[in-house]
């Protein structure tokens, strides 16, 4: 693993901490470094994904509530707003 990365002019990443990697074997980390992180197709896909993420206008930050629940809450606000307008102008 180390020789493959060094021959390609890359600095080998340090092994992950146990908190991140859990009870997996270090050979799994070596496989990721050897086969995935040095693969040109994977590198291209990562570069394209980075470009696409930077094009996003806003991040979806709705918390833990599902998107449908946000839509329902917005609908409720709109209904109350309309009812208040009707009450204000007609009563």
C-alpha positions as CSV (number, residue, x, y, z in Angstrom):
1,X,0.0,0.0,0.0
2,X,2.6,2.5,1.0
3,X,4.8,1.8,-1.9
4,X,1.9,2.2,-4.4
5,X,1.1,5.6,-3.0
6,X,4.7,6.7,-2.8
7,X,5.4,5.6,-6.4
8,X,2.4,7.7,-7.5
9,X,3.8,10.7,-5.6
10,X,1.0,10.7,-3.1
11,X,1.3,11.0,0.7
12,X,-0.3,8.0,2.3
13,X,-3.2,9.1,4.6
14,X,-2.9,8.2,8.3
15,X,-5.0,5.3,9.5
16,X,-8.3,6.4,10.9
17,X,-9.0,6.6,14.6
18,X,-10.9,3.8,16.3
19,X,-13.8,6.2,16.9
20,X,-14.1,6.6,13.1
21,X,-13.2,3.2,11.9
22,X,-14.7,1.1,14.7
23,X,-13.8,-2.5,15.0
24,X,-12.8,-2.9,11.3
25,X,-9.4,-4.5,10.5
26,X,-6.6,-2.2,9.3
27,X,-6.4,-4.3,6.1
28,X,-9.8,-2.7,5.1
29,X,-8.2,0.7,5.4
30,X,-5.2,-0.5,3.3
31,X,-7.6,-1.8,0.6
32,X,-9.4,1.5,0.5
33,X,-6.1,3.3,0.0
34,X,-4.8,0.9,-2.6
35,X,-7.9,0.3,-4.7
36,X,-10.3,3.1,-4.2
37,X,-8.5,6.3,-3.3
38,X,-5.9,5.8,-6.0
39,X,-8.4,4.9,-8.7
40,X,-8.6,7.5,-11.5
41,X,-12.3,7.0,-12.1
42,X,-13.0,7.6,-8.4
43,X,-10.8,10.7,-8.4
44,X,-12.7,12.1,-11.4
45,X,-16.1,11.4,-9.8
46,X,-14.9,13.1,-6.6
47,X,-13.8,16.2,-8.5
48,X,-17.1,16.3,-10.4
49,X,-19.1,16.0,-7.2
50,X,-17.1,18.8,-5.6
51,X,-17.8,21.1,-8.6
52,X,-21.5,20.2,-8.4
53,X,-21.7,20.8,-4.7
54,X,-20.2,24.2,-5.1
55,X,-23.0,25.1,-7.7
56,X,-25.7,24.6,-5.1
57,X,-27.5,27.8,-4.2
58,X,-28.5,26.7,-0.7
59,X,-28.0,23.7,1.6
60,X,-31.0,21.7,2.7
61,X,-31.1,22.3,6.4
62,X,-34.5,21.2,7.5
63,X,-33.3,19.4,10.6
64,X,-34.6,16.0,11.4
65,X,-38.1,16.7,10.2
66,X,-38.9,15.1,6.8
67,X,-39.4,17.4,3.9
68,X,-43.2,16.5,3.7
69,X,-43.6,17.7,7.3
70,X,-42.0,21.0,6.3
71,X,-44.4,21.4,3.4
72,X,-47.4,20.6,5.7
73,X,-46.3,23.2,8.2
74,X,-45.9,25.8,5.4
75,X,-49.3,24.9,4.2
76,X,-50.8,25.5,7.6
77,X,-49.1,28.9,7.9
78,X,-50.5,29.8,4.5
79,X,-54.1,28.8,5.5
80,X,-53.9,30.8,8.7
81,X,-52.5,33.8,6.9
82,X,-55.4,33.7,4.4
83,X,-58.0,33.3,7.2
84,X,-56.5,36.3,9.0
85,X,-56.7,38.4,5.9
86,X,-60.3,37.4,5.4
87,X,-61.2,38.2,9.0
88,X,-59.4,41.5,8.9
89,X,-61.1,42.8,5.8
90,X,-64.6,41.3,6.1
91,X,-65.3,41.6,9.9
